[in-house]
Amino acid sequence: MTEPADHPLVAAVKPLVDAMGAELLGPERAQDDDVVLAWEGEDVIAVRLPQLSESLDHILAAMERRHGMPLAELDRKAKQSVVRTLEVRGAFSVRHGVETVAGALGVSRFTVYNYLNRSE
């Protein structure tokens, strides 16, 4: 990565980039789908966004860290809360999202659908 690591813009966006599972690049390495961020008219950093499926895996890993344990070890109420959070974040619009979440929670797809129906 060739961007100036101590630039205030990099410091400001790094927590968000990390939370999304994105990648920071020097602006000269940016491709068409990357987002180039400028500071006072000068390109400073490029952000390469992850594929949606990679984002879901990253979100699940972050939720495990937040809970301090594998999601499969949570109680039913906590799992329902996780499903509601994931629904708001668009996890179920990703292909195989329900299956991925069910696997992480240690429940069946049917159970995930039940959790989704309960939240409506």
C-alpha positions as CSV (number, residue, x, y, z in Angstrom):
1,M,0.0,0.0,0.0
2,T,1.6,3.3,-1.1
3,E,-0.8,5.8,0.5
4,P,0.5,8.1,3.2
5,A,-0.5,6.1,6.3
6,D,-0.2,9.1,8.6
7,H,-2.5,11.3,6.4
8,P,-5.6,12.5,8.4
9,L,-8.0,11.2,5.7
10,V,-6.5,7.7,5.9
11,A,-6.8,7.8,9.7
12,A,-10.4,9.0,9.5
13,V,-11.6,6.3,7.0
14,K,-9.5,3.3,8.2
15,P,-12.0,2.1,10.9
16,L,-14.8,2.2,8.4
17,V,-12.7,0.5,5.7
18,D,-11.7,-2.2,8.2
19,A,-15.3,-2.7,9.4
20,M,-16.5,-3.2,5.8
21,G,-13.6,-5.6,4.9
22,A,-12.5,-3.2,2.2
23,E,-8.9,-2.6,1.1
24,L,-6.9,0.7,1.1
25,L,-4.7,1.3,-2.0
26,G,-2.6,4.1,-3.4
27,P,-4.7,6.2,-5.7
28,E,-2.5,5.3,-8.7
29,R,-3.6,1.6,-8.2
30,A,-7.3,2.4,-8.4
31,Q,-9.4,0.5,-10.8
32,D,-12.8,1.5,-12.3
33,D,-14.8,0.1,-9.4
34,D,-12.6,1.5,-6.7
35,V,-13.5,4.7,-4.8
36,V,-10.8,7.4,-4.9
37,L,-10.9,9.8,-1.9
38,A,-9.4,13.3,-2.3
39,W,-8.3,15.8,0.3
40,E,-8.2,19.5,-0.7
41,G,-8.3,18.5,-4.4
42,E,-5.6,15.9,-4.3
43,D,-6.2,12.2,-4.6
44,V,-5.0,10.6,-1.4
45,I,-6.3,7.0,-1.1
46,A,-8.4,4.5,-3.0
47,V,-10.8,2.1,-1.4
48,R,-11.5,-1.3,-3.0
49,L,-14.8,-2.5,-1.8
50,P,-15.2,-6.2,-1.1
51,Q,-17.6,-8.5,-2.9
52,L,-21.0,-8.8,-1.1
53,S,-20.3,-12.4,-0.1
54,E,-17.0,-11.4,1.4
55,S,-18.7,-8.6,3.3
56,L,-21.1,-11.0,4.9
57,D,-18.3,-13.2,6.1
58,H,-16.6,-10.1,7.5
59,I,-19.8,-8.9,9.2
60,L,-20.3,-12.3,10.8
61,A,-16.7,-12.4,12.1
62,A,-17.1,-8.9,13.5
63,M,-20.3,-9.9,15.3
64,E,-18.5,-12.9,16.8
65,R,-15.8,-10.6,18.1
66,R,-18.5,-8.2,19.5
67,H,-20.2,-11.1,21.3
68,G,-16.9,-12.6,22.4
69,M,-17.9,-16.1,21.3
70,P,-18.9,-18.1,18.2
71,L,-22.4,-17.1,17.1
72,A,-23.5,-20.7,17.3
73,E,-22.9,-20.6,21.1
74,L,-25.4,-17.7,21.6
75,D,-28.8,-18.3,23.2
76,R,-31.9,-18.1,21.0
77,K,-32.8,-14.5,21.9
78,A,-29.3,-13.3,21.0
79,K,-29.4,-15.3,17.7
80,Q,-32.7,-13.6,16.9
81,S,-31.1,-10.3,17.5
82,V,-28.2,-11.2,15.2
83,V,-30.6,-12.1,12.5
84,R,-32.5,-8.8,12.8
85,T,-29.2,-6.9,12.7
86,L,-28.1,-8.8,9.6
87,E,-31.5,-8.3,7.9
88,V,-31.1,-4.5,8.4
89,R,-27.6,-4.7,6.9
90,G,-28.8,-6.5,3.8
91,A,-27.2,-9.9,4.6
92,F,-30.2,-11.8,3.1
93,S,-29.9,-10.1,-0.3
94,V,-26.6,-11.9,-0.8
95,R,-26.8,-15.1,-2.7
96,H,-26.8,-18.0,-0.2
97,G,-27.1,-15.4,2.6
98,V,-29.6,-17.4,4.6
99,E,-27.5,-20.6,4.3
100,T,-24.3,-18.7,5.4
101,V,-26.0,-17.1,8.4
102,A,-27.6,-20.4,9.4
103,G,-24.2,-22.1,9.3
104,A,-22.6,-19.4,11.4
105,L,-25.5,-19.6,14.0
106,G,-25.5,-23.4,14.0
107,V,-29.2,-23.5,13.1
108,S,-31.2,-24.6,10.1
109,R,-32.3,-22.3,7.2
110,F,-35.9,-22.9,8.5
111,T,-34.9,-21.4,11.9
112,V,-33.4,-18.3,10.2
113,Y,-36.6,-17.8,8.2
114,N,-38.6,-18.2,11.5
115,Y,-36.4,-15.5,13.1
116,L,-37.0,-13.3,10.1
117,N,-40.7,-13.8,10.3
118,R,-40.8,-13.0,14.0
119,S,-39.1,-9.7,13.4
120,E,-41.8,-8.4,11.1
